[in-house]
Amino acid sequence: MATRKSAPHFLKQLYTSRHHLNPTRSVTYMPRPGDGTPRSVTLIPGDGIGPLVTGAVEQVMEAMHAPVYFEKFEVHGDMKAVPGEVLESIRKNKVCLKGGLETPMGGGVSSLNVQLRKELDLYASLVNCFNLPGLTTRHDNVDIVVIRENTEGEYAGLEHEVVPGVVESLKVITKFCSERIAKYAFEYAYLNNRKKVTAVHKANIMKLADGLFLESCREVATKYPGIKYNEIIVDNCCMQLVSKPEQFDVMVTPNLYGNLVANTAAGIAGGTGVMPGGNVGADHAVFEQGASAGNVGKEKVVQQKKANPVALLLSSAMMLRHLRFPAFADRLETAVKRVILEGKHRTKDLGGISTTQEVVDAVVDALN
């Protein structure tokens, strides 16, 4: 009897999920003349799992005849700097898709990920952490967007050895950078019909630095009266994230806190392998795996070719929307979500045994 009672509920849930994945098209997208012209995108496969997951994106883009083509460059984390021709390509194309770049631990070698953000002034990092239908997690109704300042603070890597054995690491917070990241967060919330922006800080201890960040957020908040604004101390934020993540909507943070908060939120919502993201500035945008973008994966995963391509596929859907190709973005997102919902093709991090290629093939089959 228990089986009979639960069956209609399951069918209703499946129907609701499928209906959600296939919304009725009510208003057409009216492009401007020339909007269908194929766009050139800089592609950096990167290290570790990078070539696997960027290769997955290339296959899916080709399968749905997306109006983009890639200029591919070999860049690796052990290089001293991002090659000039790569920066020139991104400046020309204004859009880049990249895999993770390995960051050496210690040794005075700076992160190419940080170099890229600074060189192109990609001041806003955005990671979208949300529940995917069919993927079981401890918490439901998670849909968090973490927007992090990307150019200053501790994570910017401003440090030096004062004398042997003494290292000084600088946390620089400026009103200019704090205001523009706050404006971006509120503008994002406004344009995406989000209801609340939460500023994450440690102003109870770093009264001047984080105090300036909060002051900037408060000033910007007054210009968006329709969006609720609140503040939370970073350590309490982490506790609240793992206990009641559904309370958060858009979060705006200084550099280091944002990296920690985004990865925590990603883990809650299903893992770093499924969370999309990117870095954006006034003129350029770089799309990559949202959380742990610098984590290039375990060597065994690379050898077995079982890296999860979902995060970068969803990031590439964000890229397509950024390029004003919304129908292609919708098709790609719908196909990826359908594969996750059906549950037949999942990589190990999602409880399956599929290879990267098997997931890609399933996504291609699901394209409509």
N, C-alpha and C positions, 0 to 999 in steps of 0.2 A: 504493500500500500504506500509506503514511504516513497518508493520509486515513482509511482504514478502521480503522487502529489507534486514531486519536485520537477517532473518532466515538463509540464506547461511553463513553469517559471524559467527553466533553462531555455526553452524555445523562445519565450518572450525576450529574455536577455540577449539571445543570439540575434533575434530579429532587430531589437533596438540597436545593438552594436552595428549590425550590417546597415541599418537605415542611417545611422549616424555617419558611417563611412561613405555613404552614397547620397549626399544631400541633393535635394531637388534644385536644379539650376533655374533661378527665377529671373535674374537680370543678367543680360549679356555683358561681356567685357568689350568695350569699344576702344580698340587701339588707335593710336595716332598713326598717320601715314608713315611707313618705314619702321614701325615697331617690330615687324616680323623679320627684320634683317638679322642674320646670325651674328652673335656677339663673340668676340675673342676673350677667353679667360685664361689667365696664367695658372698653370698647374704645377705644384711642387709635391711629388709623391712622398718625399721625406724618408725617414728611417723606419726600421722594424716592420710593423704591420702597415705602415703608410702606403707602400706600393700596392699591397693587397686591396686595401679599402678604396684608394683612389682609382685603382683599376676597376673595381666594382662600379663606381660612379660612371666611369667612361663607358662601360658596357650598357648600363641602364640608359644613359643619355642617348647612346646610339640606337638602342632598341625603340625608344619612343620618338626618335627623330627630333630631339630638342634642338632649338636654334642656337646652339653654342658650339664652339670648337676650341680646343685647348692648345696653348703654347706651353710645352712641357720643359722643365728645367731640373737638373739633378742638383739638389742642395742637401747637404748632410750636416748634422749637428756638430761634428768635429772640425768644421771649417772655421777659420778665424773671423770671417765676416760673410754676410749675405752678398753674393756676387753682384757687381754693378748691373750686369745685363738683366738679372732677375728683377731688381728694383725698377729698372727702366721699363720692363715689360708690365709690371703691376701699375706703374704710373700711367702708362699708355692705355692699358685695358681697364684700369680702375677696379677690377675685380680679380680675386685670386682664390683658388681652392687648394688646400694643402693638407698633407698628412702630418703626423707628429715628427718633430725634429728632436733628436736625442740631445739632452743637455748634460755634458760631463759634470760629475760631482767634484767640486773643489778645483784646485789647480789654477785658478785665476782665469779660466776660459768662460767668457760671457755667453749667455743664452742667445741663440739666433732668433728664437721666438720673441724675446724681449727687444732685440735689435730691430726686428721687422716692425714691431709695433711703434717703436720710437721713431724710426726713420720715416715712416708713413703717417705718423701722428694718428694711429688707430687708438683713439683715447677711450673708446667704449667697448668693453667685452660683454657679450650677451650670451647667456646660457639658459635654455628653456628646459626645465625639468618637470615632466608630467607623466601621469599613468597612461600606459598603452593598453587598450582593450585586449583582454586575453592573457596579459602578463600579470601573474599574481605577485602582489607586494604586501607588506605589512599594513600600509596605509592606503586608503582610497581618497579620491578627490584631491589629489596633489597636482597642482598646476602653477609652478613657481617660475618666475623669470628673474634671474640674478643679473643685475647690471653693475659692472665693476669698473672703477677708474683704472686705466691701463698704462699710464705713463709715469706716475710718480709714486711716492710712498715706499715702504720697505722692499716691496717686490720688484722695484725698478732696478735693483742691484747697484745702488750708489754706495760703494764701500771701499775702504782702503786700509792699509796697514800703517798705523801712525808710527810705531816703533816695533821692532821684532817682538812678537808675542802679544801685540795689542792691535786689534782690528776695530775700526769705527765704521758702523753701518748707519747710513743716514736715512731718516724718514722725512721726506719733504712733502708738505701739504700746502698747496697754494689756493687762494680764493678763486683764481681764474679757472683752474682745473676742477675744483670742487663744484663751482657753479655750472660749468658746462656739462659735467656728468649728471648733476641733479636735473638740469634742463632736459637732457636726453632721456632720463628715466621717466620724468613726468610727461614728456612728449610721447614717448613710447606708450605709456599707460593710456593717455588720451586717445591716440590713434588706434589702439587695439582694444578699446572698451574695457580697460582694466579699472578696478575700483579703488585700489589702495596701493600706496608706495610706503615701504618701510626702510628707514635709514639705519644701517648697522654701524656701530661705533664702539669706541672705548674711551669716551670723553671724560668718564669719571677718573681715569688715571692720566691719559694724555690730553690734558685740559686745553692746551693751546692748539695742537695739531688736529686732533679729532674734534675739538671744539669749533675750529674754523670750518671743518667739513660740515658739522651739524648746522652751524649758522648759515652756511650757504644753502643747504637743503631747505631750511625753514623759510628763507627768503623766496626761493623758487616756489615752494609749496603755496604761498599766498596768491600766486598767479594762476593756480589751478584749483579753485574752490570746489569744483565738482569731484575731486579725487581726494579720498581720505589719506591723511598723512600721520605716521607714527614713527617712533624711534625705539631701538632695542640695543642693549649692550651685547657685544659679540659673543661672550661666553653664555649668557642666557639665551641668545639666538640659537646657538648650537643645540642646547638642551631642548628648546621649544621645537626645533626642526625635527628632532628624532621622536618627540612625543606627540605634537599636534601640528604637523606640517601644513595641514589644510588651512590654517589661519593666515598663511602668507600668500601674497599675490605678486607684486613687483618689489624687489629688494634692490636698494642702491647702496653701494659699499666702496670704501677705499680699496686700494689694490690688493694687499695681502689678505684681508678678511674675505674679499670676494672669491678668491681662489679656494679658500677653505669652505666657505658657505656653499659655493656652487658644487663642489665635489660631494659634500655631505648631502645636499638636496638630490643630486644625481643618484647616489647610493640608495636613498630612500625610495625613489621613484622607479627603480629598475636597473640601475647600474650605469656606469660611464659609457658602456657600449651602445646605448640607445639614445643618448641625449645630444641634441644638435646645438650648435652655437656658432659664433663668429666674432670678429673684431671689426669695428667700423670707425671711420673718421669722417671729416667733412668731404673728402674727395675719394677715398678708397675704402674697400672692404675686403677682408680676408675671412673665408669661411673654413671651418675645421671642426673636428670633434669637439663638442661643447665642453665636457669636463675631462680633465687629465689629458689635454691635447698634447702635452709634452711627453706623456707616457707612451713609448713606442711599442709596448707589449712584450710578453715573455718570448724568449727565443723558441721555445717548444711550440707556441701558437703559430709563430711565423713558419717554422719548418713543416708543421702539419697543415698549414694554410687554412686555419680555422678562426681567423680574426672576424670579429663581428662588424659587418659593414653598415649596420642600421644607422648609427649616429651620423656617419658622414653622408649617407644617402639622404637623411632628413636635413642635414646642413645644406646639401646641394639643392634641396627643395626650397630652403630659405633663400639660397642664392638665386634660383630661378624667379622667385617672387621679387627679389631685389632688382633683378634685371627686367622686370615688368613682363614676365611670362607666367601669369598666374594659373592658367589652365594646365600648363605642364607641371607646375609645382603641385597643384591639386591632384593630378593623376599619380605623380610619384608618391606623395604622402599617402594617398588612399591605397596604393599597391603595397607599400611597406606595412601599413597598419593591418591590412588584410592578411598578409603573411604571418604577422605576429599573432593575430587573433586565431587563425586556423591552427597554429602551433605545431605544424608538421616539419617546418624547417627553421631550426634555431641553433645557434652556436652554443658552445659549452657554458659560457657565462650566463645564458638564459635557460640552462637546464637541458639543452639538446646535444646532438652529436654532429650537426651539419658542418660542412666546410663553408668557407666564404663563397665559393662558386655555387654551391647548392642553394644558398640563400639568394644569391644574385639571380639564378635561374628561376627561382620561385617568384621573385619580385617581377621579373620580366614577364612571366606567365600571367601575373595578376594585373598587369597594366591593361587598361581598357580605353 
